[in-house]
Amino acid sequence: MGVLREQTEAGNRFNKLYEDSYENSYEDPYEDPYEDQEFLERQRRRRERRKREEARRKRRLRLLAAGSVCMVCAVVAVVCSLYFDVSLSSLTELVMGEQTAGGQNTGNQDAEAGEEATAGGTGEAQKQTAADEEAPEISGVVPLSAFVGTEVSYTANLVVTDDCDPDVEVTVDTSEVNADEAGTYDITYTAADEAGHTASASTTVTFSEKPQDYVEESVVLEEAREILDGILNDDMTQKQKTRAIYSWVRAHLSYSESDYNESWTNGAHIGFTTGTGDGFTYFSTTKALLTQAGIPNIDVEKTNVTSSCHYWSLVNVGDGWYHLDATPRQSGATFFLATDAEMTAYFEEYGAYDAIDTSLYPATPTTASTIE
């Protein structure tokens, strides 16, 4: 009880300080545009297309140069036939013989030109396929949970990358899942690229019965929308929106001890309607705002629960997954887009209080987020 009282008092002191200094920090200007994965992929395609166009331009110049040489040779042949009384046919045979000597260069050049003319078609596709030696990589595969009878977005957090194929086909095997009966079921993801390389990953989905006072997701998302209408605008990047959400939760919720963690929608509803709650309420309220804002997020649960449970999020604002935890800490530590290394260092310093099994979640970058 002493630890809980100390945490509650620390949370209240933090919120008082935070409220005094809080002045719409989410309105801070940022210069660089948001570059999401789709934008980066378009840029990569443009670069590849420019490379192919440059290669074709150089091939056309080589062919034009070869044609010019032939024209010069023809002119020389005519001049020689007039001044030296040499037959044009003899000079032509001589010139053409020299061009084809040493391995039939003309024939090889014609064949090469024919092959290169198919760039962008079957020939190029075969070269790309031959160069693709790597299987796709799957990340974002985490244990899922839902209530009986509700739909599950199996690929919401899934990230699939491939070194050559930007549109990898992904299938989800849910043949063992029974969404109408409580229990834990296995699911498998399979990704296949154009070269035929495949990768697979497995996890579980757990269905449980709804609590009696269950708050529907649509209700809390509407509550979240009302908040977002006042703190976000269309000119913000994903990172700016995430910062605004983080700041709002930190400024408008105060910490109070609770043992409720049955439903994140209920936790978010508590946060929106009462403005108070424990770490689960902070996490749930943040999750509702992130989800309504369209910011990819993954639920993270503390592995070491010897002292208490704790929850927070992984978010992706365009340059990888980072930890986001709005819950105030007695130490004053904050976790806005924190890396695995930063989280691990905190765990070690405070006796693994918020220990996490990083193998269950996508790895974060090793450096801080580069998006402003």
Buried (B, 14 or more C-beta within 10 A) or exposed (E): EEEEEEBBEBBBBBBEEBEEEBEEBBEEEBEEEBBBBEEEEEEEEEEEEEEEEEEBEEBEEBBEEBEEEEEEBBEEBEEBBEEEEEEEEEBBEBBEEEBEEEEEEEEEBEEEBEEBBEBEEEBBEEEBBEEBEBBBBBBBBBBBBBBBEEEBEBBEBBBBBBBBBBEBEBEBBBEEBEBEEEEEBEBBBBBBBBBEBBBBBEBBBEBBEBEEEBBEBEBBBEBBBEBBEEBBEEEBBBBBBBBBBBBBBBBBBBBBBBEBBBBBBBBBBBBBEEBBBBBBBBBBBBBBBBBBBEBBBBBBBBBBEEEBEBBBBBBBBBBBBBBBBBBBBBEEBBBBBBBBEBBBEBBEEBEBBBBBEBEBBBEBBEEEBEBE
